[in-house]
Amino acid sequence: MTWADFITAMGGVLGLFLAIFGVWKYIDAKLTQVREHSSAQSAAAMAVASAAERDLAAHRTHVAETYATKQGMHEQTSQIMAAINGIGLRIDGLYDLFGHTTRKKTTKSDDDT
């Protein structure tokens, strides 16, 4: 094997190595770009998820403060019914108080007819 053949063989091996290295660098650059892009998308998705979690927590608090439970509705209904009953008793008391004084007294002659 002569120097010319050796250099030609080494040039071919070196060329093949450089070609493989170039392909590797190209693939590595694309993978790095994809990783950076996916990292940015992941950060954005985490921000959206965090905002959604905060909104959900605020909504749960609002629902807990605003909407009534069955027990709460039963207690409210009982209180309202007791108040209505109390008003009815007061009206009955007023009727008894004023009703007897404003009634027309009947006389014996009115009853006979």
Secondary structure by P-SEA (a helix, b strand, c coil): ccaaaaaaaaaaaaaaaaaaaaaaaaaaaaaaaaaaaaaaaaaaaaaaaaaaaaaaaaaaaaaaaccccaaaaaaaaaaaaaaaaaaaaaaaaaaaaaaaaaccccccccccc
